[in-house]
Amino acid sequence: MRWLIWLTGMLLGSILLPLSSSGQQLSGTVIDSAGAAVPYASVNLKKAPGGAIIAFATTDNKGEYVLHVPVGTQPEGLYLEVRYIGYKTQSRPVSSLAAKMDFTLVQSVSELQAVVIHSKQPLLRTNGDTLSYKVSDFSNPQDRVIGDVIKRLPGISVAADGTISYNNRPISAVYLGGDNLLDDRYTIATNAIPQGVVNQVQVIDNDQPIKVLQHKVVSNEVALNLTFKKTAKLQPFGQETLGAGTPGNYDADLNVLLFSDKTKMIDQLKGNNTGYDLQRDLVSHNSSGYGQLIGNELPKALLSLGAANNPDLARSRYLFNQAGVLNVNNLVNMVGGWQLRVNAFYLHDSQKQDYSQHTSIFLPGDTVRYTETQHNRFRPDLLYAQFSVQHNTDKNYLDDVFLVDKNRSTGYSGLNANGALINQVLTDHLMNFSNEFNLITSTGSNHIIQLYSYVNYLAEPEQLAIGPDYQPTLFNNGMPYSQLLQNVNIPTWYTNNYLSCKIPGNLVTQSFRAGFSQQKQSLTSSLNPGSDSSFNRLNWNKRKFYAEAAYDIPGEKLKANLVLPLTLQQISYADTSYALHHGLTRLYFNPQLQLKYYTGAENFVTFLYNYRNQAGTIGDIYQGDILKNYRTLYANSADLTLQKNHFAALGFNYRKAMTLFFWSVNLLYNHNSANNIASSIVTDNLQRGIVLPYPNSTDSWTASGTVSKYSFTLSTTFSGSLQWQTARSVQLQNNVLLPFNTTSETAVAGAETKVNERLDFSYKASLIQTNSHSAVETSAYHIRQLQQQASVDYTPAKILQFKLSGEHYFTRQQGNPDLKYFFADASARFRLEKLKVDLELDANNFLNVKTYNALYLSANTLTASSHMLPGRIIIVKVLFNL
């Protein structure tokens, strides 16, 4: 079957090759007499001046155009004509179909009757794949940063972690005036840029930032671009905050920003102990997708202080912190399309966590229970620096990125587990650096050559110390002892290199790629005191040699991408302490097909199918025991994990920009089969985990839908979403095979309304139901949760603003009492006009809720936890602009 799929792909390639090898294109730039780009100008190819049009194109925002010439067309007698309102039409003969033809238009003076349009209704402006929101149409006086406005834009949603989605599709980046300053760490921008300096928020569908690939290689990415008012481009500015309050709280947010055409800058100094997690601003929202793209599977940290769940609250409700960060982001555009950029930050934090937890694991004929109380302290120190140089033109693209990531974290825990007192110390020191080089150039024959190289090194030594006298029967032959030490490190070298050639055609762009990657690792661990089976000295080497054919149809109505990769993978691993020495060679075919078909000017259907063969990692085959946390001892007794994955997704996106109406529906299916299964022996004090050689598979289905509509009559944005997800899996616990079916259902409804110029109101409700059932057991487990959020903004005068907000949480689970919580916040802001300073009084959690209980359900495990909260915080802030 595998070779049949491969042969079909090769036959398809041989069919598409002749179709796309012919056809040419004209390109160029249209500017005015002042040298400024002329966007949206009409470029027509005619058989003679004033004759019939045989091809046409439109210039983009930079005045550039690409006009595709019909197959078989000869240049003799052809003329290229450029038209734009307010300028004189120009027409020139075509000497060669491969020539670049630039035009400079001269203004045509003609007096038109003035037309004035008055409207207070917000409008969206569309131009091709770009949708523009005017910020002033959707902002209110309470908005301080642009992120406050983005949250209420019709068709756009923002998750709790700051991830922005457009019509249920996560965005790839937020550009600032067309420049990519932050990659996918865009929360830095949305939480820092004043909304008053932003003119428009633009949604760019099918975003292809590499100019040499535009109109040639299909992109399904969606990005945002912020355009700025002229005042933001003239000189640096800042929006500053200094605050102090009770009990002993402080909050400081100082920044310097600049968004000129040549320079982009966001430099920040922040600190607080009010519960706002500064790491939230630094989140890389697309890191998992990037790792999969470059094929780099970084090892994850293996050790932890325990298995506590974070409560389903806003993190600022439960976080005890003392944090500070220095964050520097600078970009300079130089002559000739060159760009230099630096992104760096240093963050120090001191966090506390106090919680108690009751865990019940339901097994056939038995229930295992754990009762735990923990007092934790964490001290993360994060240092990150990225330096990049980029050259991005129509003919060449060069990008080189050097990255250093060094994190030192220490955690302390005082633990009472089933009545036993235990102290823990966890140290985790991460060192990670990489260099990514990417060169893409267009040749004289219009072929595109790409050279790519990526090198990465990572080491993360971890140590977990537990004592005194932790499980002496298990670890020290029943004798008392002072401390148990678990050490683990997996230093990793990885490189990926390839050479590719793209052949743009009239209908299809063909891509051919060949390359290799290598990953070298060594897993070393020791458990002291321990047995002869409590250490590891495992060496790992994985090599891949791959060749790939890809076909892109970048059409106006149909966009398609077919990837046909063939990979020869060689893996060898050895640990002489356990007489372990294995090698594995496999030839894999992992095809992928993406389709996007426009059923109308603004609506489209998407389809994705992906088949992947995957081998496991070094974390699947170590033989010696590793104590991952005080409750879990893990090892392996099986060959390397081999998986086959089928993933399919079907979606429909609807947009009506003129009426501000958006909706989408999506269906996803994921099937994963493996040659082994994770087994665990659960006792009253410890869980022993081991991987066993038994076939195993999981299936999941997801159906979701979102809707967003702006009502002009009510001045309200209504939004809603539905999601149904079910997953089937199998677990082996205490030598019993337990199949599970877990289903979750989520419904969300919300409204953002502007009652009048002084009053705004918002409301959001989320209903979540989780069910878990096993055919082996007679009972099922259900949890229902209702979360509600509401806020009122009132501006009685230009110098005075009030805000009142509340959150309500309700949880019900049969056999447990209902859980109900209500949090309330209030703020008042007064403007000192002469000093141009705002004074703000904030009262967070002014009802002084100091504990929060929550229930969590996963397969046959039900956890009831109780978390300590900071309680009421009252703080006075001074807000001013530089």
Beta strands, then each sheet from edge to edge (+ up, - down):
strand 1: 24-32
strand 2: 42-46
strand 3: 53-58
strand 4: 64-69
strand 5: 79-83
strand 6: 90-93
strand 7: 103-105
strand 8: 124-127
strand 9: 130-134
strand 10: 156-158
strand 11: 164-166
strand 12: 169-170
strand 13: 174-176
strand 14: 198-205
strand 15: 222-228
strand 16: 239-246
strand 17: 249-259
strand 18: 263-272
strand 19: 323-333
strand 20: 338-348
strand 21: 351-363
strand 22: 366-392
strand 23: 396-417
strand 24: 420-442
strand 25: 448-459
strand 26: 462-467
strand 27: 484-489
strand 28: 492-503
strand 29: 509-528
strand 30: 535-554
strand 31: 558-575
strand 32: 580-589
strand 33: 592-598
strand 34: 604-615
strand 35: 626-629
strand 36: 632-636
strand 37: 642-656
strand 38: 661-674
strand 39: 677-682
strand 40: 687-692
strand 41: 696-711
strand 42: 716-733
strand 43: 736-754
strand 44: 759-774
strand 45: 780-797
strand 46: 800-812
strand 47: 819-832
strand 48: 837-844
strand 49: 851-858
strand 50: 861-868
strand 51: 873-881
sheet 1: 4+ 1- 7-
sheet 2: 3+ 2- 5+ 6-
sheet 3: 8+ 9- 14+ 15- 13-
sheet 4: 10+ 11- 12+
sheet 5: 32+ 31- 30+ 29- 27+ 26- 24+ 23- 22+ 20- 19+ 18- 17+ 16- 51+ 48- 47+ 46- 45+ 44- 43+ 42- 39- 40+ 36+ 35-
sheet 6: 32+ 31- 30+ 29- 27+ 26- 24+ 23- 22+ 21- 50+ 49-
sheet 7: 32+ 31- 30+ 29- 28+ 25-
sheet 8: 32+ 31- 33+ 34- 37+ 38- 41+
end
